[in-house]
Amino acid sequence: MPVMDTRIPDTPTGAAPLSEAALCAWLGAAAPGERLAYHRGFLARETSPLTQLLPDAERLALLRLAHRAWALAEAGLAHLVQRRHGEEDYSYLIVARRRPRRLAPSFLPLLVAEAA
């Protein structure tokens, strides 16, 4: 299955900007088993205000994206997976799950609207 890697080649510190709305839209269109690399790096360090690795606006956007991915997984819509490439170098993947029967068809547009 193809993986959409959002990392900009030759950029050692991270991913191209991916919005929460884009993540939700991707998940709404994804078939079960499809996966998306929504970040590459080391989330724990990059989202910490103590490390100051990223400017505040970029750090907060990454933190919101990671929380959105977590919320989608908690809602039963996806699995979250990490792939280790090296020391402090991980791909963070979200894998689409089969839609639960109890999930109303109008639920995903609400997620996109909330994330926008």
C-alpha positions, 0 to 999 in steps of 0.5 A: 500500500502506498505511503504518502510521506509528507517530509520534504526531501533534504530537510533534516528537521521535519515535515511539510505542513499538514493541517488537521483538516487535510489529515481528516480529509485524507482519512475520510477518503482513505480505504481501510489499510491506507496509511499516511506519514503525517510527521517525520522526526521526534514528536516528543522533543519537537512539541516540547516548549522546553526544547525550543526546536521549533518556533512556537507557531510551528510547534503548536501546529504540530502538537494540534496535528498529533492530538488530532491523529490521536483523537481519530485513533481514539474514535476508532477510525485509525491506528497510529504507528511509528517507524524508526529510521534512526536515533530520534528519527521516526515516521509517524503513520496513521492507518485508516481502519474500516468504518465502524457501523455505528459511525454516522456518514455525516461524522467525518465532515464534522471532524473536518469542520472542527479541525479547520 
